[in-house]
Amino acid sequence: MLKATLALPFVVALGSCTQNNGTNPTTASTIYYQDLLVIYDKESKTTNATAMFRTNNATGYIHQLRESETLNINKSLAPFDPTNRTYYWTTNKLVDVDFVFTKNSGYQFLNEINVSDTTSVSFPTVFPNSINRTSGMTVDWDGPALDTNEMLLLVVNDEVHLPVEKPLVNNRWIFTSNDLNNLTPGDNVKIRLEMIRTLPIQASDSNGSGRRRVVVRTTRTISLL
């Protein structure tokens, strides 16, 4: 279903529009780029969905929807997070997700991200039990080759400092001592492996386009030397 006329009245207002620089308010004719994301966490068995709306394209201003516009995620009105400027929804199980964006014109745009859209991911067979902050860490990927729409990230997070993430390059991740110098030796760190797939939007707002991203995340804990 690409577009459908709204059959029920709006019942909840999302508030006035906001923008990322205060100079580009939305109007009734604003065309939105839809940036949709679902993260499936293998360990916690949770599904986290977010949506961001930009003007016209992927580099446009980020907006909160107008008062007469709504986003429902799995039939629930999605709240707006003003800090991250996203609409969000979460549940404690792995489920398919549908995003229904309703414009003030009454048109609806349905996009879906399903568990079946994911690619299974596991840590490499050979993986260190610890990281030496002085010498860094190199990890080789022994899994299947990535498709052109896939990215594989390895993230080091001590839950105190900003996470350090590296994309897979030539089947290898390399963390240098400079990458790790803010971490505290003796602490355990969480290593997160994330497979990110980017899919085309299914129902776009005119020529606003958009993207759907689905992430599968798995985590393990190792020590930092």
SVG drawing of the C-alpha trace seen along z (x, -y; Angstrom):
<svg xmlns="http://www.w3.org/2000/svg" viewBox="-13 -32 64 52">
<polyline fill="none" stroke="black" stroke-width="0.4" points="0.0,0.0 1.7,-3.2 -0.9,-5.8 -4.3,-5.7 -6.8,-8.4 -7.2,-8.9 -10.6,-7.5 -10.5,-8.6 -10.1,-12.0 -6.8,-13.1 -7.1,-12.6 -3.7,-13.6 -1.6,-16.7 2.2,-16.3 3.0,-20.0 4.3,-22.8 7.0,-22.2 10.7,-22.6 13.7,-22.7 17.4,-22.1 18.4,-25.7 15.3,-27.7 15.0,-29.2 13.1,-26.7 9.6,-26.0 7.3,-23.5 4.2,-24.4 1.2,-22.5 3.1,-21.7 6.3,-20.5 7.6,-17.3 9.4,-15.0 12.3,-12.6 11.6,-9.6 14.6,-8.1 13.4,-4.9 15.4,-2.6 14.8,0.6 17.4,2.2 17.0,5.9 19.1,6.8 19.8,10.5 20.8,10.6 18.0,8.5 15.4,9.7 14.3,6.1 13.0,4.2 13.7,0.4 12.3,-1.7 12.9,-5.3 11.9,-7.7 13.4,-11.1 11.8,-13.5 13.8,-15.9 12.7,-18.5 12.9,-17.1 15.9,-14.9 18.6,-13.2 20.4,-16.5 17.4,-18.6 16.3,-20.2 15.2,-17.9 11.6,-18.5 9.0,-17.7 5.8,-17.0 3.1,-19.7 0.2,-19.6 -2.1,-17.9 0.5,-15.2 1.1,-11.9 3.4,-8.9 2.1,-5.6 4.5,-2.7 2.8,0.7 -0.5,-1.1 0.8,-3.3 1.2,-7.0 5.0,-7.6 6.3,-10.2 8.9,-12.7 12.3,-12.9 13.5,-16.5 17.1,-15.6 17.6,-13.2 14.9,-14.7 13.3,-11.3 10.0,-9.6 10.5,-6.3 8.9,-3.0 10.2,0.1 9.1,3.5 10.7,6.4 10.5,8.9 11.6,9.3 8.7,8.2 7.9,6.8 7.5,3.0 5.2,0.8 5.4,-3.0 2.3,-4.8 2.9,-8.5 -0.2,-10.6 0.1,-14.1 -2.2,-17.0 -3.6,-16.3 -5.0,-13.0 -2.6,-10.8 -1.0,-8.0 2.4,-6.4 3.0,-2.8 6.6,-1.5 7.6,1.8 10.7,3.3 10.4,7.0 12.5,9.5 12.9,11.3 14.7,8.3 17.6,9.0 20.8,10.8 22.0,13.1 25.3,12.0 27.7,13.6 31.2,12.8 34.1,14.2 35.3,17.7 38.6,16.3 38.0,13.3 40.2,12.0 39.2,12.3 40.9,9.0 42.1,5.8 45.5,4.2 45.0,0.5 48.6,-0.1 48.9,2.2 45.3,1.9 43.3,4.7 42.9,6.3 40.0,8.7 39.5,10.6 36.0,11.3 35.5,15.0 31.8,14.7 30.1,14.3 30.9,11.4 28.7,8.3 26.2,7.2 26.5,3.7 23.7,2.5 25.3,3.9 27.7,2.5 29.3,4.4 30.4,2.3 32.4,3.4 31.9,1.1 33.9,0.8 32.0,-0.7 33.0,-1.0 29.7,-2.8 31.6,-5.8 33.2,-7.3 31.9,-7.7 31.8,-4.4 34.6,-3.7 33.2,-2.1 34.9,-0.8 33.4,0.4 34.7,3.6 37.3,2.8 38.9,5.5 37.5,8.1 39.2,6.6 38.7,4.2 41.7,2.3 41.6,0.4 44.8,-1.5 46.1,-2.6 44.9,-6.1 41.4,-4.8 41.4,-3.2 43.4,-5.8 40.3,-7.2 39.4,-3.8 40.4,-2.8 42.6,0.3 41.3,3.0 37.7,2.4 35.5,4.7 34.3,3.3 31.3,4.3 32.0,5.3 29.0,4.8 28.8,6.3 26.2,4.6 25.0,5.6 23.3,2.7 21.2,3.1 19.9,0.2 16.7,0.7 14.7,-1.6 11.7,-3.4 8.4,-1.7 6.0,-4.6 7.5,-8.1 6.0,-11.5 6.0,-12.7 9.6,-12.9 10.9,-13.2 12.1,-9.6 13.8,-8.1 15.5,-5.0 14.8,-2.0 17.6,-0.7 17.5,2.5 20.2,3.4 21.0,6.7 23.1,6.3 24.9,8.8 27.2,8.1 29.9,9.7 32.1,8.5 35.9,8.7 38.6,7.2 40.7,4.1 44.4,4.4"/>
</svg>
